[in-house]
Amino acid sequence: MSRLPALDYEITQEQASALGRLGRALEAALAALAEYERTHPERGAARADLVANASEALWYFVVQREACGLRDPRPATTASRPRCTIAWASLAGAE
């Protein structure tokens, strides 16, 4: 009997687990940014750090989604996560 199906299952399980962990990390980074913006209307170094953290979390999440075969990031980064726009802009160097 071939062990490839079992290996494929384990790999898929780990990909899904990693996607979940990275999704939770992205949600936490975006929540921290939202909380900061709610309580501190000024832009400062602390906000820049939070944007950088959110951008990194977004990057990791998008890369893992692609590794899972989900090539279009828009469903995961649009209406439910408006602060992803800030993170995307930071990744592009516009923030």
C-alpha positions in Angstrom: 0.0 0.0 0.0 1.3 3.4 -0.9 2.0 5.9 1.8 1.5 9.0 -0.5 -2.2 9.5 0.4 -1.3 9.6 4.1 1.5 12.0 3.4 -0.7 14.2 1.3 -3.3 14.3 4.1 -0.7 15.3 6.6 0.7 18.1 4.4 -2.8 19.4 3.7 -3.6 19.3 7.4 -0.5 21.3 8.2 -1.2 23.8 5.5 -4.7 24.4 6.8 -3.4 24.6 10.4 -0.8 27.2 9.4 -3.4 29.2 7.4 -5.6 29.3 10.5 -2.7 30.4 12.7 -1.6 33.1 10.3 -5.2 34.3 9.9 -5.6 34.7 13.6 -2.3 36.6 13.7 -3.5 38.9 10.9 -6.8 39.5 12.8 -4.8 40.3 16.0 -2.5 42.7 14.1 -5.4 44.5 12.4 -7.3 44.7 15.7 -4.3 46.3 17.4 -4.1 48.8 14.6 -7.8 49.5 14.8 -7.6 50.0 18.6 -4.7 52.3 18.3 -6.4 54.4 15.6 -9.5 54.6 17.7 -7.7 55.9 20.7 -4.8 57.9 19.1 -5.9 60.0 16.1 -2.4 61.2 15.5 0.1 59.3 13.3 3.3 58.4 15.1 6.0 55.9 15.5 3.8 53.5 17.4 1.2 53.5 14.6 4.0 52.9 12.0 5.1 49.9 14.0 1.5 48.6 14.1 1.1 49.1 10.4 4.4 47.3 9.8 3.2 44.4 12.0 -0.1 44.2 10.1 1.7 44.3 6.8 4.0 41.5 7.7 1.0 39.4 9.0 -0.9 40.1 5.8 2.1 39.1 3.7 2.5 35.8 5.6 -1.2 35.1 5.3 -1.4 35.8 1.6 1.7 33.6 0.9 0.2 30.7 2.9 -3.2 31.1 1.1 -1.3 30.8 -2.2 0.5 27.7 -0.9 -2.9 26.2 -0.2 -4.0 26.9 -3.8 -6.0 30.0 -3.0 -4.6 32.5 -5.5 -6.9 35.5 -5.2 -6.4 37.4 -1.9 -9.4 39.7 -2.4 -12.0 37.5 -0.7 -9.8 37.5 2.5 -8.8 41.1 2.4 -11.8 43.2 1.4 -15.1 44.0 3.3 -14.4 42.1 6.5 -10.9 43.7 6.9 -10.9 47.3 5.8 -7.6 47.9 7.5 -6.0 45.5 5.1 -6.0 48.5 2.7 -3.5 50.2 5.0 -1.4 47.1 5.3 -1.5 46.6 1.5 -0.4 50.2 1.0 2.5 49.7 3.4 3.6 46.6 1.6 3.6 48.7 -1.6 5.6 51.5 0.1 2.7 54.0 -0.1 2.0 54.2 3.6 
